[in-house]
Amino acid sequence: MAVIPMKALLESGVHFGHRTNKWDPRMKPYIFTERNGIHIIDLQQTSKLLNHGYNIIRDCVMNGGTVLFVGTKRQAQETVAEEANRCGMPYVTERWMGGMLTNWSTMFARIKELERLEKMRDNNELDRLTKKEGLLIGREITRLTTRLSGTRAMSRRPDLLFIIDVGREESAVHEANLLNIPIVAMVDTNCNPQNIDYVIPSNDDAIRAIKLLVAKVADAVLEGKAMRKEEDAEEKPADTANARADKSARKTPKIVETDEELEDKALLGESTLAKMGATRDETVATPAEKTETQKPETESSQEETK
């Protein structure tokens, strides 16, 4: 079953491409025809590839992955921010900062710096500084908030990127390719699809088309989270049952049966063995002496009776 019906794709204008003189020849397999100097995208391929991308995103989130939404063009900024917040994923709606992925340690340090400056502002520590220093810190907070507001909750590199307008986000595509991070992207007829792992041929300029596809990607993220919660809920009873079985196994004492008795030589030293041998000789000698001493007594008693 299609994730989005063909009728909804037509109504949203997903099939409209760019003018024929602005096309990229590498998008030819995804173009259906030309009409009035505009390329028409093959919606059958769009629907099929959208289903595949939907499953990829859902499985990635189900396995604990993170999806980074990237859309810096004006038509996509508001929609990307809303849908990313709805599904609880990081996003980039302002200018893509160079090194966002390849130099992640520095970017993470800037996020921590933003949190430190905001803590100073909330604790009224800026009042102790001069007016100029307070203004400079306030401007730095505003600048970092504008650039990093969508990625503040991201503690590591994302596992997958969802990009709108590949031509505009060329630096993001390049960094993801360097780090072998898979990309799911809306690719228009004027873009190069070769560097994209999962292509969704569609119109990336119409606001309605962007809203339709981004909302469906957010639904895939939410579905993956729900599936992960179900798996965790199923694993918990199994873990408790295993813990109970371990406790019962620990309570039952283990009886060790030895078929063969160990010799004294294997357990004792030479000195102790010598002492034990001497004591054994004494015990053997004493009954013999007693019998020898008893014999003359019996003979004397027999003579007296005679």
Phi, psi and chi 1 to 4 in degrees:
 res  aa     phi    psi   chi1   chi2   chi3   chi4
   1 MET       -  137.0 -177.0  178.3  177.6      -
   2 ALA   -70.4  143.2      -      -      -      -
   3 VAL   -66.6  -41.7  175.3      -      -      -
   4 ILE  -124.7  129.1  -59.9  177.1      -      -
   5 PRO   -62.8  153.8  -19.3   30.5      -      -
   6 MET   -61.9  -34.4 -166.1   74.5   68.2      -
   7 LYS   -63.4  -41.1 -176.2  178.7  179.3 -178.7
   8 ALA   -65.9  -36.5      -      -      -      -
   9 LEU   -64.9  -40.6  -65.4  174.0      -      -
  10 LEU   -66.6  -44.4  -76.9  168.8      -      -
  11 GLU   -64.9  -30.1  -68.5  176.0   -7.5      -
  12 SER   -85.9   -5.2  -60.6      -      -      -
  13 GLY    75.5   29.8      -      -      -      -
  14 VAL   -68.3  -23.2  177.1      -      -      -
  15 HIS   -84.6   -8.0   57.2  -68.9      -      -
  16 PHE   -81.7  124.0  -71.8  117.0      -      -
  17 GLY  -101.0 -160.1      -      -      -      -
  18 HIS   -90.8  178.4  -79.2  -95.2      -      -
  19 ARG   -66.0  153.5  -61.8 -171.8   64.4   85.3
  20 THR   -65.0  -27.6   54.9      -      -      -
  21 ASN   -81.4   -3.0   58.4   -6.4      -      -
  22 LYS  -116.0   15.7  -66.8 -176.0  179.2 -179.5
  23 TRP   -84.0  160.8   77.7  -51.7      -      -
  24 ASP  -104.3  121.2 -167.6  -44.4      -      -
  25 PRO   -57.8  -22.4  -23.0   32.9      -      -
  26 ARG   -71.5  -10.0  -72.4  165.2  -71.6 -163.8
  27 MET   -92.9    6.3  -77.9  -66.6  -67.3      -
  28 LYS   -57.9  -39.0 -174.8  176.3 -179.2 -179.3
  29 PRO   -63.0  -19.3  -22.2   33.2      -      -
  30 TYR  -100.7    2.4  -54.0  103.9      -      -
  31 ILE   -98.8  132.2  -65.0  174.7      -      -
  32 PHE   -85.5  -51.7  177.0   67.3      -      -
  33 THR  -162.5 -176.7 -174.6      -      -      -
  34 GLU  -120.9  137.7  173.8 -150.2  -16.5      -
  35 ARG  -143.7  121.4 -173.0  172.8  -61.2  169.6
  36 ASN    55.5   40.3  -62.7  -32.6      -      -
  37 GLY    75.6   14.3      -      -      -      -
  38 ILE  -126.6  136.5  -63.9  174.5      -      -
  39 HIS   -77.6  141.0  -80.8  127.3      -      -
  40 ILE  -108.7  125.5  -56.0  -60.6      -      -
  41 ILE   -79.4  143.7  -62.6  172.0      -      -
  42 ASP   -75.2  107.4 -171.7   -1.2      -      -
  43 LEU   -72.7  -20.9  -72.9 -177.0      -      -
  44 GLN   -65.0  -43.5  -70.0 -174.7   -8.9      -
  45 GLN   -67.7  -37.3  -66.5 -167.9   52.3      -
  46 THR   -60.3  -45.4  -60.0      -      -      -
  47 SER   -64.6  -43.0  179.1      -      -      -
  48 LYS   -64.7  -46.8 -179.3 -180.0  177.6 -179.5
  49 LEU   -71.2  -29.4  -65.5  171.9      -      -
  50 LEU   -66.7  -40.3  177.4   61.1      -      -
  51 ASN   -60.6  -42.3  -68.3  -17.5      -      -
  52 HIS   -65.2  -44.5 -173.8   51.2      -      -
  53 GLY   -63.9  -37.1      -      -      -      -
  54 TYR   -59.9  -45.1 -176.6   93.9      -      -
  55 ASN   -66.8  -37.8  -65.0  -27.5      -      -
  56 ILE   -62.6  -46.8  -67.6  -64.1      -      -
  57 ILE   -65.2  -42.6  -66.0  171.5      -      -
  58 ARG   -62.8  -44.4 -179.0 -165.7   61.5 -163.1
  59 ASP   -66.9  -36.5  -64.4  -19.9      -      -
  60 CYS   -62.9  -45.2  175.8      -      -      -
  61 VAL   -70.3  -35.6  176.5      -      -      -
  62 MET   -62.6  -33.3 -176.6 -179.7   64.9      -
  63 ASN   -85.6   10.1  -64.8  -33.9      -      -
  64 GLY    90.9   15.2      -      -      -      -
  65 GLY   -84.0  169.4      -      -      -      -
  66 THR  -120.5  137.0  -55.8      -      -      -
  67 VAL  -111.5  125.8  179.9      -      -      -
  68 LEU   -99.8  120.0  177.5   61.5      -      -
  69 PHE   -86.1  129.7  -71.8   67.6      -      -
  70 VAL  -128.7  117.9 -178.2      -      -      -
  71 GLY  -159.8  100.1      -      -      -      -
  72 THR  -101.5   -4.6   60.3      -      -      -
  73 LYS   -78.0  154.4   62.1 -164.3  -46.7 -178.4
  74 ARG   -59.8  -36.8  -68.7 -177.4  179.7  178.7
  75 GLN   -66.0  -23.2  -59.2   93.5  -45.9      -
  76 ALA  -107.7  -14.1      -      -      -      -
  77 GLN   -58.7  -52.8  -74.6  179.6  -16.0      -
  78 GLU   -65.1  -43.5 -175.9  178.9   -5.3      -
  79 THR   -64.8  -44.0  -58.6      -      -      -
  80 VAL   -63.3  -43.1  168.0      -      -      -
  81 ALA   -63.6  -43.1      -      -      -      -
  82 GLU   -65.5  -48.3  -71.0  178.4   -1.9      -
  83 GLU   -70.9  -35.3  -63.8  -61.5  -26.1      -
  84 ALA   -66.8  -39.9      -      -      -      -
  85 ASN   -66.7  -34.0  -72.6  -35.0      -      -
  86 ARG   -65.6  -37.3 -179.8  169.6   70.3   89.2
  87 CYS   -98.5   -0.1   63.5      -      -      -
  88 GLY    73.0   40.7      -      -      -      -
  89 MET  -122.5  154.4  -73.0  -67.1  165.1      -
  90 PRO   -71.2  159.9   25.1  -33.7      -      -
  91 TYR  -152.3  159.9   60.9   91.6      -      -
  92 VAL  -129.8  114.9  176.4      -      -      -
  93 THR  -117.3  -14.0   54.9      -      -      -
  94 GLU   -94.6 -165.6  -62.1  -63.0  -32.7      -
  95 ARG   -62.1  136.3 -178.1 -179.6   67.7   85.8
  96 TRP   -68.8  120.2  176.8  -90.4      -      -
  97 MET   -82.2  127.5  -62.0  179.2   68.5      -
  98 GLY   -58.9  131.6      -      -      -      -
  99 GLY    87.2   13.8      -      -      -      -
 100 MET   -57.7  -34.7  177.8   79.6   73.3      -
 101 LEU  -106.6  -46.4  -59.4  178.2      -      -
 102 THR   -70.7  -27.3   53.9      -      -      -
 103 ASN  -119.5   52.8 -165.7   15.8      -      -
 104 TRP   -66.2  -30.3  171.4 -113.8      -      -
 105 SER   -60.5  -41.3   58.1      -      -      -
 106 THR   -68.8  -40.2  -57.7      -      -      -
 107 MET   -64.2  -39.4  -61.1  -56.4  -61.0      -
 108 PHE   -67.0  -34.4 -172.0   68.7      -      -
 109 ALA   -65.3  -37.3      -      -      -      -
 110 ARG   -67.2  -35.1  -60.0  -51.3  -63.5  164.2
 111 ILE   -63.9  -42.8  -66.6  172.5      -      -
 112 LYS   -64.6  -35.4  -67.6  -61.8 -179.5 -177.5
 113 GLU   -65.5  -39.8  177.2   67.5   11.4      -
 114 LEU   -61.5  -43.3  173.1   60.0      -      -
 115 GLU   -64.1  -36.7  -66.5  177.1   -5.7      -
 116 ARG   -67.1  -43.1 -173.3 -176.9   69.7   83.2
 117 LEU   -66.4  -38.9  -64.8  176.8      -      -
 118 GLU   -65.5  -36.1  -73.0 -178.2  -15.2      -
 119 LYS   -64.5  -40.0 -170.5  175.7 -179.7 -179.4
 120 MET   -61.8  -42.0  -70.8  177.2   60.0      -
 121 ARG   -65.8  -41.0 -177.9 -169.1   60.5 -171.5
 122 ASP   -69.4  -29.5  -63.5  -22.8      -      -
 123 ASN   -88.9    9.0  -66.1  -24.6      -      -
 124 ASN    59.6   30.5  -63.1  -35.3      -      -
 125 GLU   -78.1  -17.2  -65.8 -178.2    8.8      -
 126 LEU   -70.6  -21.7  -61.2 -178.9      -      -
 127 ASP   -67.4  -23.2  -62.4  -22.4      -      -
 128 ARG   -79.0  -16.4  -57.1  174.6 -173.8  175.2
 129 LEU   -87.6  173.2  -55.3  174.8      -      -
 130 THR   -72.3  164.9   62.0      -      -      -
 131 LYS   -62.4  -41.0 -174.6  175.6 -179.1 -179.4
 132 LYS   -65.5  -43.6 -176.5  176.9 -179.2  179.8
 133 GLU   -63.1  -41.0  -70.8  175.2  -16.6      -
 134 GLY   -62.5  -39.9      -      -      -      -
 135 LEU   -66.1  -41.0  -72.8  173.7      -      -
 136 LEU   -64.1  -41.7  -68.8  175.6      -      -
 137 ILE   -66.7  -38.9  -68.2  176.2      -      -
 138 GLY   -63.0  -41.2      -      -      -      -
 139 ARG   -66.0  -37.1  -69.0  172.6 -175.4  172.9
 140 GLU   -65.5  -39.7 -176.9   68.4   11.8      -
 141 ILE   -62.2  -43.6  -69.0  173.2      -      -
 142 THR   -63.4  -42.8  -56.6      -      -      -
 143 ARG   -65.5  -45.9 -172.2  179.7   69.8   85.5
 144 LEU   -68.2  -36.0  -68.2  176.2      -      -
 145 THR   -64.6  -39.9  -57.1      -      -      -
 146 THR   -64.5  -40.6  -56.7      -      -      -
 147 ARG   -83.9  -33.9  -59.3  -72.2  175.1   82.9
 148 LEU  -115.6    9.9  -57.5  174.0      -      -
 149 SER   -61.9  -35.8   59.7      -      -      -
 150 GLY   -80.3  -18.3      -      -      -      -
 151 THR  -109.5   12.7   57.8      -      -      -
 152 ARG   -65.1  -32.9  -67.0 -175.0   61.2  174.8
 153 ALA   -84.8    2.1      -      -      -      -
 154 MET   -92.8  113.3 -166.4  167.2   61.5      -
 155 SER   -95.4   -7.6   59.1      -      -      -
 156 ARG  -151.3  175.7   58.6 -176.4  176.9   85.2
 157 ARG   -64.3  146.9  -69.9 -170.9 -178.3   94.4
 158 PRO   -70.8  158.7   26.4  -34.1      -      -
 159 ASP   -91.4  -15.2  -60.4  -72.3      -      -
 160 LEU  -158.2  147.3 -170.3  142.6      -      -
 161 LEU  -115.8  136.6  -97.6   66.8      -      -
 162 PHE  -115.2  116.6  174.5   69.9      -      -
 163 ILE  -119.2  140.7  -62.4  177.2      -      -
 164 ILE  -110.2  128.0  -60.1  167.3      -      -
 165 ASP    66.0   86.9 -163.5  -13.4      -      -
 166 VAL   -64.3  -35.1  175.5      -      -      -
 167 GLY   -63.8  -38.0      -      -      -      -
 168 ARG   -74.2  -35.3 -174.1 -175.8 -179.3   90.4
 169 GLU   -99.6   44.2  -47.9  -60.9  -20.0      -
 170 GLU   -62.7  -38.3 -173.9  176.7   -0.7      -
 171 SER   -66.3  -38.0   57.8      -      -      -
 172 ALA   -65.0  -40.8      -      -      -      -
 173 VAL   -64.1  -41.6  173.3      -      -      -
 174 HIS   -63.9  -44.9  180.0   63.4      -      -
 175 GLU   -65.6  -40.0  -69.3 -173.6   22.7      -
 176 ALA   -65.3  -37.1      -      -      -      -
 177 ASN   -67.5  -35.5  -70.4  -28.1      -      -
 178 LEU   -65.3  -35.0  -71.9  176.2      -      -
 179 LEU   -96.8    5.2  -62.7  172.8      -      -
 180 ASN    58.4   38.9  -65.2  -36.6      -      -
 181 ILE   -91.9  123.7  -62.4  175.6      -      -
 182 PRO   -64.8  150.8   19.9  -29.8      -      -
 183 ILE  -126.9  130.7  -59.5  173.6      -      -
 184 VAL  -111.4  125.0  179.2      -      -      -
 185 ALA  -143.0  149.5      -      -      -      -
 186 MET   -83.8  117.1  -64.0  171.9   58.8      -
 187 VAL  -116.6  122.8 -175.4      -      -      -
 188 ASP   -91.0  177.9 -150.0  -26.5      -      -
 189 THR   -73.6  -11.1   55.9      -      -      -
 190 ASN  -101.9   15.5   64.1  -23.9      -      -
 191 CYS  -115.9  162.3  -60.5      -      -      -
 192 ASN   -95.5  116.4  177.7   16.0      -      -
 193 PRO   -88.9    1.0   33.0  -33.1      -      -
 194 GLN   -70.0  -31.4  -70.4 -177.3  -14.4      -
 195 ASN   -89.8    7.4  -63.3  -35.5      -      -
 196 ILE  -105.0  132.5  -52.1  -57.9      -      -
 197 ASP   -75.3  -43.2  -61.0  -72.1      -      -
 198 TYR  -128.5  100.6  -53.3  101.0      -      -
 199 VAL   -86.4  134.8  177.1      -      -      -
 200 ILE  -119.6   95.0  -58.2  176.0      -      -
 201 PRO   -66.6  120.0   21.8  -29.5      -      -
 202 SER  -165.2  168.4   63.2      -      -      -
 203 ASN   -76.7  120.1 -178.1    3.3      -      -
 204 ASP  -104.7   15.4   58.8    8.0      -      -
 205 ASP  -110.4  -30.4  -64.1  -45.5      -      -
 206 ALA   -76.2  133.2      -      -      -      -
 207 ILE   -64.9  -38.4  -62.7  176.2      -      -
 208 ARG   -66.2  -40.2  -66.5  179.9   63.0 -174.4
 209 ALA   -65.7  -40.7      -      -      -      -
 210 ILE   -64.9  -44.1  -67.2  172.0      -      -
 211 LYS   -60.9  -42.2  -77.1 -175.2  176.8 -179.5
 212 LEU   -63.2  -48.6 -179.2   65.8      -      -
 213 LEU   -75.4  -39.2  -63.8 -178.1      -      -
 214 VAL   -66.5  -38.8  174.5      -      -      -
 215 ALA   -62.4  -38.1      -      -      -      -
 216 LYS   -70.3  -35.4 -168.7   53.3   62.2  176.7
 217 VAL   -64.6  -40.9  170.5      -      -      -
 218 ALA   -63.4  -36.7      -      -      -      -
 219 ASP   -63.5  -37.4  -67.5  -20.1      -      -
 220 ALA   -63.5  -39.1      -      -      -      -
 221 VAL   -64.4  -44.3  172.5      -      -      -
 222 LEU   -65.0  -37.4  -67.0  173.7      -      -
 223 GLU   -65.7  -40.2 -175.9  177.3  -13.2      -
 224 GLY   -63.9  -39.0      -      -      -      -
 225 LYS   -65.4  -40.7  -73.3 -175.0  175.1 -179.4
 226 ALA   -64.1  -41.0      -      -      -      -
 227 MET   -65.3  -36.3  -65.5  174.0   67.5      -
 228 ARG   -67.1  -38.9 -174.1  172.5   60.1 -170.7
 229 LYS   -64.4  -39.1  -72.1 -179.5 -179.8  178.9
 230 GLU   -63.6  -40.8  -68.9  177.4   -1.4      -
 231 GLU   -64.9  -40.8  -72.7 -174.3   -4.5      -
 232 ASP   -64.3  -38.4  -65.9  -19.8      -      -
 233 ALA   -67.4  -32.8      -      -      -      -
 234 GLU   -74.7  -32.0  -69.2  177.2   -2.9      -
 235 GLU   -74.0  -30.2  -72.0  177.0   -1.2      -
 236 LYS   -62.4  -48.8  -75.9 -178.1  179.5  178.6
 237 PRO   -60.0  -36.6  -23.2   32.8      -      -
 238 ALA   -65.0  -39.5      -      -      -      -
 239 ASP   -66.0  -40.3  -66.1  -21.8      -      -
 240 THR   -66.3  -38.9   53.3      -      -      -
 241 ALA   -64.3  -41.2      -      -      -      -
 242 ASN   -65.4  -37.3  -67.2  -28.4      -      -
 243 ALA   -65.5  -40.8      -      -      -      -
 244 ARG   -64.6  -40.6  -70.9  175.8 -176.7  174.2
 245 ALA   -63.6  -38.3      -      -      -      -
 246 ASP   -65.4  -40.3  -66.7  -21.5      -      -
 247 LYS   -63.5  -43.6  -73.0 -178.1 -179.7  178.8
 248 SER   -65.2  -35.9   59.6      -      -      -
 249 ALA   -67.8  -33.4      -      -      -      -
 250 ARG   -71.8  -33.6  -71.0  174.4 -175.1  173.2
 251 LYS   -68.9  -37.3  -71.5  179.4 -179.5  178.8
 252 THR   -71.7  121.8   54.3      -      -      -
 253 PRO   -71.9  147.4   26.0  -32.7      -      -
 254 LYS   -98.0  128.0  -65.9 -177.4  178.4  179.8
 255 ILE  -102.5  122.8  -59.1  172.3      -      -
 256 VAL  -101.3  120.5 -179.9      -      -      -
 257 GLU  -104.1  129.4  -64.0 -179.5   -3.9      -
 258 THR  -106.8  120.6   55.1      -      -      -
 259 ASP   -76.7  -35.2  -63.7  -24.7      -      -
 260 GLU  -115.4  137.7  -62.4  179.7   -2.4      -
 261 GLU   -84.3  138.9  -65.6 -177.5   -4.1      -
 262 LEU   -80.0  143.1  -64.6  174.8      -      -
 263 GLU   -77.8  161.5  -64.9 -178.2   -3.5      -
 264 ASP   -67.7  -30.8  -66.5  -22.1      -      -
 265 LYS   -62.7  -31.6  -66.2 -179.6  179.9  179.3
 266 ALA   -76.1  -19.2      -      -      -      -
 267 LEU  -110.7  -29.7  -59.4  174.1      -      -
 268 LEU  -110.8  159.6  -57.2  176.1      -      -
 269 GLY   -84.5  179.1      -      -      -      -
 270 GLU   -70.1  -41.0  -65.2 -180.0   -1.8      -
 271 SER   -64.0  -45.3   59.9      -      -      -
 272 THR   -65.3  -36.9   53.1      -      -      -
 273 LEU   -65.1  -37.9  -70.9  171.4      -      -
 274 ALA   -64.4  -42.3      -      -      -      -
 275 LYS   -63.3  -43.3  -69.1  178.9 -179.5  178.8
 276 MET   -63.6  -35.1  -70.4  177.2   64.2      -
 277 GLY   -66.8  -38.8      -      -      -      -
 278 ALA   -65.4  -42.9      -      -      -      -
 279 THR   -65.2  -36.4   52.8      -      -      -
 280 ARG   -65.7  -39.1  -74.5  176.6 -176.5  174.2
 281 ASP   -64.4  -38.9  -65.8  -22.0      -      -
 282 GLU   -64.7  -42.6  -70.0  177.1   -1.4      -
 283 THR   -65.8  -33.3   53.3      -      -      -
 284 VAL   -73.9  -35.4  172.2      -      -      -
 285 ALA   -74.5  -35.1      -      -      -      -
 286 THR   -62.8  -43.3   49.4      -      -      -
 287 PRO   -64.3  -33.8  -20.8   31.5      -      -
 288 ALA   -66.5  -41.0      -      -      -      -
 289 GLU   -64.0  -39.3  -68.4  174.4   -4.3      -
 290 LYS   -61.9  -39.6  -72.5  179.5 -179.8  179.2
 291 THR   -67.8  -38.0   51.9      -      -      -
 292 GLU   -66.8  -38.6  -70.4  177.3   -2.7      -
 293 THR   -70.9  -29.0   52.6      -      -      -
 294 GLN   -76.0  -25.7  -72.5  176.8   -2.2      -
 295 LYS   -65.2  -49.8  -77.6 -178.2  179.8  179.8
 296 PRO   -63.0  -33.5   11.8  -21.7      -      -
 297 GLU   -63.6  -39.7  -68.9  178.3   -3.5      -
 298 THR   -68.7  -37.9   52.2      -      -      -
 299 GLU   -66.1  -41.1  -71.6  177.5   -2.8      -
 300 SER   -65.7  -35.9   59.5      -      -      -
 301 SER   -67.3  -35.2   61.5      -      -      -
 302 GLN   -68.7  -38.5  -71.1  177.4    0.3      -
 303 GLU   -65.0  -38.9  -69.4  177.2   -3.6      -
 304 GLU   -64.7  -36.6  -71.5  177.2   -2.9      -
 305 THR   -68.4  -34.0   50.6      -      -      -
 306 LYS   -67.3      -  -72.1  178.5  179.1  179.3
